[in-house]
Amino acid sequence: MDILSSVLDVAPAWLLVHGSALIVVLPLMVAAVLAVMPSERVAWAIALMVAIICAVCGFVLVAQVYGGNQVTYSMGGWDPPHGIGYVVDGLSAPILLLISLMAVVCLLYAYPSVRVEVEPKKRAPFYAAVMVCFAGLLGMVATGDAFNVFVFLEVSSIATYVLVGMGASRDRRALTASFNYLILGSIGATFFVIGLGFLYMETGTLNMADMGRILRDLDGGSRVAQVGFAFIVIGLGLKLAMYPLHLWLPDAYAHSPSFVTAFLAATATKAALYLLLRFTFTIFAVDFSYVGPVDTIFLAGFGIIGMLLASLQAIFQTDARRALAYSSVAQVGYMLLGVGLGTAAGLAAGYIHLLNHAIIKGGLFIALGAFWYRFGITRISDFSGLGKTMPWTMAAFTISGLSLIGVPFTAGFVSKVNLVVAAWEAQSYWAIGVVVIASIMAIIYIGNMLRHAYFGQPPVVNGDVVAKNEAPLMMLIPMWILAIASIAIGTNADFMTALANQAADVLIPLSQGGLP
């Protein structure tokens, strides 16, 4: 693409060489400074600036890997397997860009929201924890070392537990949610690292490329590798909130600060799903006898169950954030269904929904945070009249909600069309029915919110109708960026489709077809 070629033409040489390391190291180093920063405003400004620099790095990395290239970097000048290498390709680069861009958008929103939801003395450390979480997410996507993946996974998770707990000044239930998240997240991490141990026993290396090569030489390896695969899939399934391992997610999303909910919904589960794809398809391989059945039966099976049951739970929620949290579990099911179809088209469809859902759900949770900021609204019944009292905010929420449903000319429509086409080509006609049923359920729970907002009357307080009171500009800008992005993708998805196809080609080269 011309724009990507232009990026490479103007990017400085040092950025082309060190970009894959800078995108991880910079937020990690800045976090230490922010932790002792006396001014919350300066801390916020520095965090935002770092996120913008990382987004530039992410865009340069996407341009570098476009066309099937790969960017490698040896940390400290030590080449793998003795040192830790960073490897960015067509699968990981778009995720790095997505996480960085969502950090920029969410940090714009953070300035007003954090000031009312986090105690003053904790605001600068809050941004430090955000940078640690941000670095952890980027690190586990960029690294080519399996144990380094575990380290960054825990770095981001520990920071996330802290961020969720900081919602206690607004809602004391955040402490319980953080504790539950800590327990279940630790169980997931334990499963993952045990799986890595088995994998190390089988291959004798922690370098992910070498692991994949050795396992192929061993034709999948022995039972040790199979047990390791099982532990890794379960551990990552818990981290990405795959049904029924999602129990930490609804409370964490419902009670944490609004910024944390929006940021986690847009990034954390996506990074964990990336790891599942990376381990399942490039370290292990689809032609191993034990990988194919796990993908087509286990992942797709639980994905479908999640699409239906989590959507059903979303319908019966009275709290808007819990409804959207269960919706997120259902949307993970869409992505796993694409994986389970076992074709390049299915993987591309799942991948493009991973990218699109980050934009959609980020916009929805930011709008929900704005509702709470102005009127303290969390219950769906309290949406009554919001179409009149907060018209611009409600309009952005509506666009993101319609995109979640899959209405034409939105990003969600692109995702679902790609998924349906992939299912049709794979002759998995039942999958089309599941997508349609889950979409109808989305119409019900999103439609219920919109019904209250546009057909309900604004509440009356002391005899006066609540006046129009729009969200601050710093909240409107990020939510409209995401709403417009959703429409832009819905009207022209060429760029996203190209990225998704390239990622699918990394997972299953087209010449190899699909799952056996």
Disulfide bonds with the S-S distance in Angstrom:
none
